[in-house]
């Protein structure tokens, strides 16, 4: 790699770090389940490599042709109603999606599941009497590819009640990959903030209730993981510092 290219990459990363640092981290409850630090500087930088070099595999064996590096192609329309089974470290649960509730959210979820995006993902934020959140990929390069893969907001048709499944966001039209499941019914404030449920748990809510919550709110406002570090460092950071987090083994569409 030439010195000039290295210099340009260094400049890009430095600018991205400043931008990432300027973003507010996820607020503690009773604040919203925002899509915290949608991507870190390293994630943004890594996204460029797979997208432009189809012959250079990442550390995880993916090259630029891997569908996970091309959110622009993940545009298949979801069925009107479909189910997704999540196999986790605590057991299985099933989400039933109703596209009419939030068509854009249902479509994105459908495509992410088909791509295998959620396989291996940790439930990185689980808080009693609030919600459990997931959707940061184990591989920083994959997170980078989805850095600005935003999709448009949906009107809020259903309320964020217990067992309902909703995309997190960090403001208008900023949804990407992070999702949360409500633990309680008293979430009406989320409705007014534009969090639009697209599905609900129809089997295994006790499994969802059992996910490890001992780490609490995300850093720096709590003792839980730092979302930016997950994005930047991958799951080595979680393995070393937050080993009790539960994980998704596989998410798949079922009849």
Secondary structure, DSSP 4 states (H G I P E B T S, - for coil): --HHHHHHHHHHHHHHHHHHHHSPPPPPTTS----TTSS-HHHHHHHHHHHH-TT---TTS--TTSGGG-GGG--PPPPSEEEEEEEETTEEEEEEEEGGG-HHHHHHHHHHHHHTTTTT-B--EEETTTEEEE---SSHHHHHHTTT--B------S---TTEEEE--SSTT-B-S-EEEESSS--HHHHHTT--EEEEEEE-HHHHHTS--TT-SPTTTSSS--HHHHHHHTHHHHHHH-TT--BEEEEEEE-
